[in-house]
Every structure is written in structure tokens, then in C-alpha cells.
Amino acid sequence: MLPRPACDPEPDMSRAPSPDVLVVGGGVIGLSAALELQRRGLAVTVIERDPDGISASKGNAGAFAFAEVEPLATPGIMRRAPKWLLDPLGPLSIPPAYALKILPWMLRFWRASWRDRHAAALRAQAALMVHSSAALNALVADIDAGHLLRHEGQMQLYDSAASFRASLPGWERRRAHGIEFELIEDAPDRIAELQPGLDARFRFAGFTPGWINVTDPALWHAHLRQNFEARGGQMVQGEIRALRPDAQHVTLDSDGAELRAGHVVLAAGAWSHLLARSLGERLPLETERGYNTTLPDPRFDLRMHLTFTDHGFVATRIGAGIRVGGAVELGGLRLPPNYRRARQLLQKAQGFLPGLNAAGGKEWMGFRPSMPDSLPVIGFSARCARVIHAFGHGHLGLTQSAGTGVLVADLLTGQTPAIDPAPYRPDRFAFA
């Protein structure tokens, strides 16, 4: 076992009126934490490897998916996975070149799908969603961001009665956690009322009226950054290679000037586990590679966020355009993108949304940092309590960003969090 790095085991934020906090990662998680720490009177600097790049925070589907409480690792999923994995363009795939590397993560994913672990993860996910929804409301009021939100709802569409019936237990679990929805069974007229122009094959659906989208995730990210900088925060470009703690500080080795702070928030998304290793931690973080295509002139009247459940992708409004994308490719950080996945999703969307104009589409691939149990890592490093982790949100990073920011600030300032942070602790897999 590696020795614990020398550092204060219990940071006391009251020792200095304006302690120095460095946030590694300038995506929505890092910026949300930075804004909340600022609001509590702390001086914050954010380090981002590519502040102008098209990151997962800017290229996603733009949904605050508070209704999505179901972990990806559900009971029985491993019986269905082989069929998906055999299809390189299916809703869940692993490139052959990555199969052996991901095996330890898949074993943990399988264990997370057992009923006891699944039930615990579901409760923890639902609690974080309620907390994040309240935190988003507070953040929107604080930074005057209401104009960037769309309250249009979401509809999950099913190809068949069998698929719809198979989804019912999941909908009941949503009901148990207070989520409002309408189930539409063999009622194409109701579906057409909510979303005109869909292909006639869709007769079964679930409608979630409380669903929220941003008008454009890139605009949301820019608004967070503008508010952070307007309040005195600093954004620094640099790639961090390692974290080196001592008794009083954490030093960040970067490709530029050496940075040092009393406290560090590690929110570097899919790269976070690589930096955690410099502290002696090995966290089972993997990368969901998401693909999409944004159409500038779609010529389809999309009324809400649509999820094509049996195909693993969504269609959502982005500005005046439509973004089509989704699916899960577990392929790590280094393999080249396989844009055939984006093209196949777009081809399906043209069949499901007759008349959709696919001309001029811009393809994108982004990295979603994912843990085997679908829960993020939020909490103090097991190796150094001057470092707090905030990553691993999978495809729910935007959704849980404001709530994560509040949890991070609570922990760093010694406040009692509104929800129990134990399910998200970084060392939880040490006991699996």
C-alpha cells in the first residue's frame, strides 16, 4: 500500500479569511464548483487544458435530466450486453482494440448491476438529482441565467409494445422518487399532439413534462465562465501532469508555470483518474465516448427533447438547429473517433423524423467520465484531504453540475451537506 502523502488530514478553511483554491478543469463541473466557492467568499483560480476547445461540457445534448435516476448497470443488463457488443454501431459497444483493457471495469460494472448495489445506487442517484435540481434553481437566480433554459419536456419513444412494457418497472421507480410523467400506450394521436411529424411507427411513449434543456450547452458554459471571471475569478490555460502535496500546500506540475494552493478541486473529467494516480489513488474511471451531429437548418419543428429508447440516442434543439446523438462507446481516451456511429444515428433520425434536413451537419465526439455504478466521485481524496474529487458523472455532468458544486463547497468549508455524501466517496470501490 502506498504511503499517504504528507498533508493536513482535516483542512480547516477557517484558518485564513481567503484561502487559495485551485480548480483543475474548466468544464461545467469545475466552473459550478468555482462559482459556489466564490459565493462563499473564497478566492478561486481555474486551470483548464483547452479553454476554447469543444469539450464534453460544450458539445453535449444540453439536458438537465433530473428524471434519469436509473443507473446504467441495471439487473440483467449483462444478459443483454453481448448482443449489443457484437454490433460495433449498436447503443453500447466496445472497440475490439480496447476490450482487454476495459475488462476490470466491466467486472465492477457487472457487480454494480446486482440488485443490492443497483438499489443503493438508485437511491443515491435520486438523492443527487433532487439536490442538483434545487442547486440549479439557486444558480440560475444567482447568475441570471433563466433566458438560457427551455422548459419543454422530454418524450421517450418505444418501437413496440414489448419494449414499452419492459420499461414499466423503470417508470415505477421514477414514480417512487417523485418524478412526474405520463405514459402513452398505443395512442399515436397523443404522441402526435405532443410532437407532430414523427414517423407513424411510434405508438408508445413516456412523457416527462418537467424536463429542462439549455438553449445551447456552449452558451451555458460561456455564461458560467463570464460570471466567474466578472466576480474576480481567474482562468489559466495549462495541462496539469501531477499533484504533489506537502504539509501546507498542493503543488501542481503543469506545462507552464508551477502552481501551488492550499486546496485543490480535481474536476478534470475523463482525465481525472490519471491525475489521481499521482496521489497514489487508482479509481475505476472509464470513458464513454459520445457521438452527435448538429444540423444548422433541420427544417423539422422539434417541440421537445426526444429519446429513441430502443436505439440509444436523442434529438434535441440546439439554438435554431437540432443535435442528434448519443449511444455509449467504451473506448478510452486514445483510440481515434469512429464517426460511422454519428452517421448511423443521423440516418436513423431521418427515418424517425420525416423531412429532417441533414445537410451541413457538424460531427462531434466527446468524452464522458464514467464510474461502474453510474455515480460520480465527490469527496476528499483518500490520500490527501487538501484535494477533493469532483468527476465521473458519465452523461449526467450538466445535470448534476450545480449540485456537485454545492457539495464540493460544503465539504471544503466544513458545512454539513444537504445530502449524505458517503455514496459518492472516492474510496467506495476499495470495499467492493
Beta strands, then each sheet from edge to edge (+ up, - down):
strand 1: 20-24
strand 2: 43-48
strand 3: 63-64
strand 4: 92-93
strand 5: 149-150
strand 6: 154-158
strand 7: 182-184
strand 8: 204-208
strand 9: 212-214
strand 10: 234-237
strand 11: 240-245
strand 12: 250-254
strand 13: 259-261
strand 14: 263-266
strand 15: 286-295
strand 16: 305-308
strand 17: 313-318
strand 18: 321-330
strand 19: 362-370
strand 20: 377-380
strand 21: 387-391
sheet 1: 10+ 2+ 1+ 14+ 21+ 20-
sheet 2: 3+ 9- 5+
sheet 3: 4+ 18+ 15- 19+
sheet 4: 4+ 18+ 17- 16+ 6+ 8- 7+
sheet 5: 11+ 12- 13+
end
